[in-house]
Amino acid sequence: MPKAAVFTMKLEAELRDAFMAEAEASHRPASQVVRELMRDFVRRQREEREHAAFLERKVAVARASVREDRGRSHEEVEAEFAARRARIADRT
């Protein structure tokens, strides 16, 4: 990937010194480590947004189901799964 931008930031001298020492100890340029950290941050943020959107879609579907009276009560779900657990226990 061509490097076409410069990123300047302010940080504490102690943090910079510790970071530079660790980058050197890992035999990698500090700029490479920062690029990796940035890529990881971008990836995680995208995944979190995608997951949040996924959950929002699921909640919208569930709410629509309840509005259309297609939902089941907690008690109905518990009763169904209690029956399933009992059938499995009877097989063993």
A tleap script that builds the chain and sets N, CA, C and O, in Angstrom:
source leaprc.protein.ff14SB
mol = sequence {
  NMET PRO LYS ALA ALA VAL PHE THR MET LYS
  LEU GLU ALA GLU LEU ARG ASP ALA PHE MET
  ALA GLU ALA GLU ALA SER HIE ARG PRO ALA
  SER GLN VAL VAL ARG GLU LEU MET ARG ASP
  PHE VAL ARG ARG GLN ARG GLU GLU ARG GLU
  HIE ALA ALA PHE LEU GLU ARG LYS VAL ALA
  VAL ALA ARG ALA SER VAL ARG GLU ASP ARG
  GLY ARG SER HIE GLU GLU VAL GLU ALA GLU
  PHE ALA ALA ARG ARG ALA ARG ILE ALA ASP
  ARG CTHR
}
set mol.1.N position { 0.858 -1.176 0.000 }
set mol.1.CA position { 0.000 0.000 0.000 }
set mol.1.C position { 0.900 1.234 0.000 }
set mol.1.O position { 1.753 1.367 0.878 }
set mol.2.N position { 0.731 2.133 -0.958 }
set mol.2.CA position { 1.577 3.333 -1.005 }
set mol.2.C position { 1.279 4.261 0.167 }
set mol.2.O position { 0.131 4.428 0.576 }
set mol.3.N position { 2.325 4.846 0.684 }
set mol.3.CA position { 2.176 5.769 1.805 }
set mol.3.C position { 2.059 7.179 1.242 }
set mol.3.O position { 3.036 7.740 0.746 }
set mol.4.N position { 0.857 7.750 1.321 }
set mol.4.CA position { 0.615 9.055 0.731 }
set mol.4.C position { 0.202 10.108 1.745 }
set mol.4.O position { -0.076 11.248 1.373 }
set mol.5.N position { 0.157 9.740 3.030 }
set mol.5.CA position { -0.287 10.699 4.044 }
set mol.5.C position { 0.645 10.641 5.240 }
set mol.5.O position { 1.268 9.618 5.522 }
set mol.6.N position { 0.722 11.758 5.931 }
set mol.6.CA position { 1.516 11.843 7.150 }
set mol.6.C position { 0.549 12.091 8.291 }
set mol.6.O position { -0.365 12.908 8.178 }
set mol.7.N position { 0.755 11.383 9.390 }
set mol.7.CA position { -0.105 11.495 10.559 }
set mol.7.C position { 0.757 11.994 11.706 }
set mol.7.O position { 1.735 11.344 12.074 }
set mol.8.N position { 0.412 13.123 12.268 }
set mol.8.CA position { 1.167 13.705 13.374 }
set mol.8.C position { 0.276 13.700 14.607 }
set mol.8.O position { -0.908 14.028 14.534 }
set mol.9.N position { 0.863 13.321 15.750 }
set mol.9.CA position { 0.067 13.315 16.972 }
set mol.9.C position { 0.928 13.733 18.157 }
set mol.9.O position { 2.154 13.630 18.126 }
set mol.10.N position { 0.259 14.203 19.192 }
set mol.10.CA position { 0.950 14.579 20.421 }
set mol.10.C position { 0.725 13.485 21.444 }
set mol.10.O position { -0.385 12.968 21.570 }
set mol.11.N position { 1.765 13.130 22.171 }
set mol.11.CA position { 1.643 12.166 23.248 }
set mol.11.C position { 2.739 12.411 24.270 }
set mol.11.O position { 3.688 13.157 24.028 }
set mol.12.N position { 2.585 11.772 25.405 }
set mol.12.CA position { 3.542 11.944 26.476 }
set mol.12.C position { 4.894 11.363 26.051 }
set mol.12.O position { 4.961 10.342 25.366 }
set mol.13.N position { 5.950 12.029 26.468 }
set mol.13.CA position { 7.293 11.581 26.111 }
set mol.13.C position { 7.564 10.169 26.624 }
set mol.13.O position { 8.205 9.372 25.939 }
set mol.14.N position { 7.081 9.859 27.821 }
set mol.14.CA position { 7.312 8.527 28.392 }
set mol.14.C position { 6.631 7.451 27.543 }
set mol.14.O position { 7.197 6.381 27.316 }
set mol.15.N position { 5.421 7.741 27.079 }
set mol.15.CA position { 4.709 6.786 26.243 }
set mol.15.C position { 5.435 6.593 24.919 }
set mol.15.O position { 5.594 5.463 24.457 }
set mol.16.N position { 5.871 7.675 24.313 }
set mol.16.CA position { 6.610 7.584 23.055 }
set mol.16.C position { 7.878 6.765 23.232 }
set mol.16.O position { 8.175 5.890 22.419 }
set mol.17.N position { 8.624 7.047 24.292 }
set mol.17.CA position { 9.875 6.326 24.526 }
set mol.17.C position { 9.625 4.833 24.742 }
set mol.17.O position { 10.346 3.996 24.200 }
set mol.18.N position { 8.607 4.504 25.532 }
set mol.18.CA position { 8.290 3.093 25.787 }
set mol.18.C position { 7.837 2.416 24.496 }
set mol.18.O position { 8.220 1.277 24.226 }
set mol.19.N position { 7.027 3.106 23.701 }
set mol.19.CA position { 6.558 2.546 22.432 }
set mol.19.C position { 7.723 2.301 21.486 }
set mol.19.O position { 7.828 1.227 20.894 }
set mol.20.N position { 8.585 3.274 21.342 }
set mol.20.CA position { 9.740 3.131 20.444 }
set mol.20.C position { 10.633 1.977 20.893 }
set mol.20.O position { 11.139 1.225 20.061 }
set mol.21.N position { 10.826 1.835 22.195 }
set mol.21.CA position { 11.660 0.746 22.712 }
set mol.21.C position { 11.028 -0.608 22.403 }
set mol.21.O position { 11.729 -1.543 22.015 }
set mol.22.N position { 9.713 -0.721 22.570 }
set mol.22.CA position { 9.035 -1.985 22.291 }
set mol.22.C position { 9.016 -2.299 20.800 }
set mol.22.O position { 9.163 -3.456 20.406 }
set mol.23.N position { 8.838 -1.293 19.983 }
set mol.23.CA position { 8.879 -1.513 18.534 }
set mol.23.C position { 10.263 -2.007 18.127 }
set mol.23.O position { 10.394 -2.934 17.328 }
set mol.24.N position { 11.284 -1.382 18.683 }
set mol.24.CA position { 12.659 -1.803 18.377 }
set mol.24.C position { 12.913 -3.222 18.883 }
set mol.24.O position { 13.560 -4.016 18.200 }
set mol.25.N position { 12.412 -3.544 20.069 }
set mol.25.CA position { 12.603 -4.878 20.632 }
set mol.25.C position { 11.912 -5.944 19.778 }
set mol.25.O position { 12.342 -7.097 19.750 }
set mol.26.N position { 10.835 -5.553 19.079 }
set mol.26.CA position { 10.136 -6.507 18.213 }
set mol.26.C position { 10.702 -6.505 16.798 }
set mol.26.O position { 10.189 -7.188 15.912 }
set mol.27.N position { 11.762 -5.732 16.598 }
set mol.27.CA position { 12.456 -5.653 15.302 }
set mol.27.C position { 11.532 -5.185 14.183 }
set mol.27.O position { 11.585 -5.681 13.057 }
set mol.28.N position { 10.682 -4.214 14.526 }
set mol.28.CA position { 9.779 -3.654 13.530 }
set mol.28.C position { 9.816 -2.138 13.635 }
set mol.28.O position { 9.962 -1.590 14.728 }
set mol.29.N position { 9.685 -1.463 12.509 }
set mol.29.CA position { 9.633 0.003 12.563 }
set mol.29.C position { 8.379 0.455 13.314 }
set mol.29.O position { 7.322 -0.170 13.217 }
set mol.30.N position { 8.512 1.528 14.046 }
set mol.30.CA position { 7.370 2.059 14.803 }
set mol.30.C position { 6.207 2.370 13.866 }
set mol.30.O position { 5.052 2.151 14.232 }
set mol.31.N position { 6.487 2.872 12.676 }
set mol.31.CA position { 5.408 3.204 11.737 }
set mol.31.C position { 4.625 1.961 11.334 }
set mol.31.O position { 3.411 2.031 11.146 }
set mol.32.N position { 5.299 0.832 11.199 }
set mol.32.CA position { 4.607 -0.417 10.864 }
set mol.32.C position { 3.671 -0.828 12.004 }
set mol.32.O position { 2.537 -1.242 11.764 }
set mol.33.N position { 4.148 -0.713 13.231 }
set mol.33.CA position { 3.332 -1.068 14.394 }
set mol.33.C position { 2.105 -0.162 14.465 }
set mol.33.O position { 0.998 -0.635 14.724 }
set mol.34.N position { 2.294 1.127 14.239 }
set mol.34.CA position { 1.175 2.068 14.287 }
set mol.34.C position { 0.168 1.740 13.184 }
set mol.34.O position { -1.039 1.770 13.427 }
set mol.35.N position { 0.644 1.428 11.976 }
set mol.35.CA position { -0.276 1.058 10.894 }
set mol.35.C position { -1.076 -0.183 11.279 }
set mol.35.O position { -2.281 -0.240 11.037 }
set mol.36.N position { -0.418 -1.177 11.877 }
set mol.36.CA position { -1.118 -2.386 12.307 }
set mol.36.C position { -2.179 -2.068 13.363 }
set mol.36.O position { -3.296 -2.582 13.312 }
set mol.37.N position { -1.811 -1.213 14.319 }
set mol.37.CA position { -2.765 -0.814 15.354 }
set mol.37.C position { -3.959 -0.081 14.740 }
set mol.37.O position { -5.102 -0.311 15.136 }
set mol.38.N position { -3.695 0.791 13.783 }
set mol.38.CA position { -4.771 1.536 13.138 }
set mol.38.C position { -5.681 0.603 12.345 }
set mol.38.O position { -6.904 0.725 12.412 }
set mol.39.N position { -5.089 -0.330 11.593 }
set mol.39.CA position { -5.897 -1.281 10.821 }
set mol.39.C position { -6.773 -2.119 11.751 }
set mol.39.O position { -7.948 -2.352 11.468 }
set mol.40.N position { -6.194 -2.567 12.858 }
set mol.40.CA position { -6.954 -3.370 13.815 }
set mol.40.C position { -8.096 -2.550 14.413 }
set mol.40.O position { -9.207 -3.055 14.571 }
set mol.41.N position { -7.831 -1.309 14.739 }
set mol.41.CA position { -8.868 -0.434 15.284 }
set mol.41.C position { -10.000 -0.250 14.286 }
set mol.41.O position { -11.171 -0.360 14.651 }
set mol.42.N position { -9.667 0.027 13.031 }
set mol.42.CA position { -10.675 0.216 11.984 }
set mol.42.C position { -11.497 -1.061 11.822 }
set mol.42.O position { -12.722 -0.995 11.724 }
set mol.43.N position { -10.842 -2.217 11.791 }
set mol.43.CA position { -11.535 -3.497 11.633 }
set mol.43.C position { -12.510 -3.729 12.787 }
set mol.43.O position { -13.667 -4.089 12.569 }
set mol.44.N position { -12.031 -3.518 14.029 }
set mol.44.CA position { -12.889 -3.734 15.196 }
set mol.44.C position { -14.080 -2.791 15.205 }
set mol.44.O position { -15.193 -3.205 15.530 }
set mol.45.N position { -13.863 -1.526 14.853 }
set mol.45.CA position { -14.958 -0.561 14.827 }
set mol.45.C position { -16.006 -0.975 13.802 }
set mol.45.O position { -17.204 -0.908 14.076 }
set mol.46.N position { -15.558 -1.405 12.615 }
set mol.46.CA position { -16.503 -1.850 11.580 }
set mol.46.C position { -17.283 -3.061 12.057 }
set mol.46.O position { -18.499 -3.130 11.878 }
set mol.47.N position { -16.589 -4.018 12.665 }
set mol.47.CA position { -17.271 -5.215 13.165 }
set mol.47.C position { -18.304 -4.856 14.224 }
set mol.47.O position { -19.403 -5.411 14.229 }
set mol.48.N position { -17.963 -3.938 15.115 }
set mol.48.CA position { -18.904 -3.522 16.155 }
set mol.48.C position { -20.126 -2.851 15.549 }
set mol.48.O position { -21.253 -3.106 15.976 }
set mol.49.N position { -19.908 -1.980 14.540 }
set mol.49.CA position { -21.042 -1.326 13.873 }
set mol.49.C position { -21.900 -2.348 13.152 }
set mol.49.O position { -23.127 -2.287 13.221 }
set mol.50.N position { -21.266 -3.292 12.458 }
set mol.50.CA position { -22.024 -4.317 11.743 }
set mol.50.C position { -22.822 -5.178 12.718 }
set mol.50.O position { -23.967 -5.537 12.441 }
set mol.51.N position { -22.221 -5.506 13.854 }
set mol.51.CA position { -22.926 -6.309 14.853 }
set mol.51.C position { -24.108 -5.532 15.437 }
set mol.51.O position { -25.190 -6.087 15.626 }
set mol.52.N position { -23.896 -4.257 15.717 }
set mol.52.CA position { -24.983 -3.425 16.247 }
set mol.52.C position { -26.126 -3.343 15.237 }
set mol.52.O position { -27.295 -3.409 15.618 }
set mol.53.N position { -25.799 -3.200 13.954 }
set mol.53.CA position { -26.839 -3.142 12.917 }
set mol.53.C position { -27.572 -4.482 12.838 }
set mol.53.O position { -28.791 -4.515 12.673 }
set mol.54.N position { -26.832 -5.583 12.956 }
set mol.54.CA position { -27.433 -6.916 12.954 }
set mol.54.C position { -28.432 -7.050 14.103 }
set mol.54.O position { -29.552 -7.523 13.914 }
set mol.55.N position { -28.009 -6.626 15.299 }
set mol.55.CA position { -28.906 -6.699 16.458 }
set mol.55.C position { -30.126 -5.807 16.280 }
set mol.55.O position { -31.235 -6.196 16.644 }
set mol.56.N position { -29.934 -4.629 15.731 }
set mol.56.CA position { -31.064 -3.723 15.505 }
set mol.56.C position { -32.070 -4.359 14.544 }
set mol.56.O position { -33.278 -4.238 14.743 }
set mol.57.N position { -31.575 -5.036 13.501 }
set mol.57.CA position { -32.482 -5.714 12.559 }
set mol.57.C position { -33.244 -6.839 13.269 }
set mol.57.O position { -34.448 -6.998 13.068 }
set mol.58.N position { -32.545 -7.614 14.094 }
set mol.58.CA position { -33.200 -8.704 14.815 }
set mol.58.C position { -34.271 -8.164 15.759 }
set mol.58.O position { -35.362 -8.729 15.845 }
set mol.59.N position { -33.976 -7.095 16.452 }
set mol.59.CA position { -34.945 -6.496 17.378 }
set mol.59.C position { -36.154 -5.974 16.600 }
set mol.59.O position { -37.292 -6.132 17.043 }
set mol.60.N position { -35.911 -5.357 15.448 }
set mol.60.CA position { -37.020 -4.848 14.635 }
set mol.60.C position { -37.919 -5.989 14.178 }
set mol.60.O position { -39.143 -5.858 14.191 }
set mol.61.N position { -37.326 -7.099 13.777 }
set mol.61.CA position { -38.114 -8.265 13.360 }
set mol.61.C position { -38.923 -8.796 14.537 }
set mol.61.O position { -40.102 -9.118 14.393 }
set mol.62.N position { -38.289 -8.885 15.695 }
set mol.62.CA position { -38.980 -9.398 16.884 }
set mol.62.C position { -40.123 -8.470 17.285 }
set mol.62.O position { -41.203 -8.937 17.646 }
set mol.63.N position { -39.892 -7.172 17.224 }
set mol.63.CA position { -40.956 -6.225 17.590 }
set mol.63.C position { -42.124 -6.321 16.606 }
set mol.63.O position { -43.288 -6.268 17.005 }
set mol.64.N position { -41.806 -6.460 15.335 }
set mol.64.CA position { -42.869 -6.614 14.333 }
set mol.64.C position { -43.652 -7.886 14.600 }
set mol.64.O position { -44.876 -7.903 14.470 }
set mol.65.N position { -42.961 -8.943 14.969 }
set mol.65.CA position { -43.613 -10.215 15.275 }
set mol.65.C position { -44.588 -10.054 16.446 }
set mol.65.O position { -45.704 -10.573 16.411 }
set mol.66.N position { -44.163 -9.346 17.457 }
set mol.66.CA position { -45.028 -9.121 18.624 }
set mol.66.C position { -46.227 -8.266 18.229 }
set mol.66.O position { -47.355 -8.551 18.632 }
set mol.67.N position { -45.986 -7.211 17.435 }
set mol.67.CA position { -47.099 -6.346 16.995 }
set mol.67.C position { -48.122 -7.137 16.180 }
set mol.67.O position { -49.322 -6.873 16.256 }
set mol.68.N position { -47.646 -8.095 15.413 }
set mol.68.CA position { -48.533 -8.901 14.566 }
set mol.68.C position { -49.076 -10.115 15.318 }
set mol.68.O position { -49.702 -10.996 14.729 }
set mol.69.N position { -48.832 -10.147 16.604 }
set mol.69.CA position { -49.329 -11.217 17.476 }
set mol.69.C position { -48.808 -12.594 17.054 }
set mol.69.O position { -49.505 -13.603 17.166 }
set mol.70.N position { -47.565 -12.607 16.565 }
set mol.70.CA position { -46.940 -13.873 16.205 }
set mol.70.C position { -45.920 -14.305 17.255 }
set mol.70.O position { -45.263 -15.333 17.094 }
set mol.71.N position { -45.787 -13.545 18.300 }
set mol.71.CA position { -44.823 -13.865 19.335 }
set mol.71.C position { -45.344 -14.897 20.307 }
set mol.71.O position { -46.534 -15.213 20.322 }
set mol.72.N position { -44.441 -15.422 21.120 }
set mol.72.CA position { -44.830 -16.373 22.170 }
set mol.72.C position { -44.362 -15.816 23.502 }
set mol.72.O position { -43.349 -15.121 23.581 }
set mol.73.N position { -45.092 -16.121 24.513 }
set mol.73.CA position { -44.740 -15.623 25.840 }
set mol.73.C position { -43.523 -16.378 26.377 }
set mol.73.O position { -43.166 -17.451 25.891 }
set mol.74.N position { -42.921 -15.800 27.362 }
set mol.74.CA position { -41.786 -16.436 28.031 }
set mol.74.C position { -42.201 -17.803 28.572 }
set mol.74.O position { -41.455 -18.776 28.463 }
set mol.75.N position { -43.383 -17.864 29.149 }
set mol.75.CA position { -43.870 -19.109 29.732 }
set mol.75.C position { -44.036 -20.198 28.668 }
set mol.75.O position { -43.721 -21.362 28.915 }
set mol.76.N position { -44.534 -19.815 27.477 }
set mol.76.CA position { -44.684 -20.791 26.389 }
set mol.76.C position { -43.337 -21.335 25.931 }
set mol.76.O position { -43.187 -22.537 25.709 }
set mol.77.N position { -42.381 -20.464 25.794 }
set mol.77.CA position { -41.037 -20.888 25.371 }
set mol.77.C position { -40.418 -21.781 26.434 }
set mol.77.O position { -39.842 -22.819 26.111 }
set mol.78.N position { -40.530 -21.390 27.692 }
set mol.78.CA position { -39.978 -22.207 28.774 }
set mol.78.C position { -40.633 -23.583 28.814 }
set mol.78.O position { -39.947 -24.587 29.007 }
set mol.79.N position { -41.929 -23.641 28.637 }
set mol.79.CA position { -42.636 -24.927 28.659 }
set mol.79.C position { -42.170 -25.817 27.511 }
set mol.79.O position { -41.960 -27.016 27.700 }
set mol.80.N position { -42.008 -25.234 26.315 }
set mol.80.CA position { -41.544 -26.023 25.168 }
set mol.80.C position { -40.161 -26.608 25.426 }
set mol.80.O position { -39.919 -27.787 25.166 }
set mol.81.N position { -39.261 -25.783 25.935 }
set mol.81.CA position { -37.903 -26.277 26.143 }
set mol.81.C position { -37.796 -27.199 27.358 }
set mol.81.O position { -36.916 -28.059 27.398 }
set mol.82.N position { -38.659 -27.038 28.330 }
set mol.82.CA position { -38.699 -27.993 29.447 }
set mol.82.C position { -39.123 -29.354 28.915 }
set mol.82.O position { -38.576 -30.378 29.325 }
set mol.83.N position { -40.095 -29.376 28.005 }
set mol.83.CA position { -40.535 -30.642 27.399 }
set mol.83.C position { -39.421 -31.269 26.578 }
set mol.83.O position { -39.221 -32.482 26.623 }
set mol.84.N position { -38.699 -30.452 25.832 }
set mol.84.CA position { -37.561 -30.972 25.044 }
set mol.84.C position { -36.491 -31.578 25.962 }
set mol.84.O position { -35.970 -32.662 25.701 }
set mol.85.N position { -36.179 -30.853 27.040 }
set mol.85.CA position { -35.167 -31.366 27.973 }
set mol.85.C position { -35.630 -32.686 28.591 }
set mol.85.O position { -34.832 -33.605 28.773 }
set mol.86.N position { -36.910 -32.774 28.909 }
set mol.86.CA position { -37.443 -34.012 29.495 }
set mol.86.C position { -37.340 -35.166 28.504 }
set mol.86.O position { -36.991 -36.280 28.895 }
set mol.87.N position { -37.638 -34.919 27.222 }
set mol.87.CA position { -37.534 -35.988 26.214 }
set mol.87.C position { -36.087 -36.447 26.086 }
set mol.87.O position { -35.826 -37.644 25.965 }
set mol.88.N position { -35.162 -35.523 26.111 }
set mol.88.CA position { -33.738 -35.900 26.007 }
set mol.88.C position { -33.307 -36.691 27.233 }
set mol.88.O position { -32.573 -37.672 27.108 }
set mol.89.N position { -33.749 -36.283 28.409 }
set mol.89.CA position { -33.402 -36.979 29.646 }
set mol.89.C position { -33.983 -38.389 29.654 }
set mol.89.O position { -33.365 -39.308 30.191 }
set mol.90.N position { -35.168 -38.571 29.062 }
set mol.90.CA position { -35.786 -39.903 29.009 }
set mol.90.C position { -35.011 -40.852 28.120 }
set mol.90.O position { -35.057 -42.065 28.326 }
set mol.91.N position { -34.299 -40.324 27.134 }
set mol.91.CA position { -33.530 -41.165 26.204 }
set mol.91.C position { -32.237 -41.699 26.825 }
set mol.91.O position { -31.689 -42.701 26.366 }
set mol.92.N position { -31.763 -41.034 27.853 }
set mol.92.CA position { -30.471 -41.444 28.429 }
set mol.92.C position { -30.634 -42.436 29.559 }
set mol.92.O position { -29.643 -42.875 30.144 }
savepdb mol mol.pdb
quit
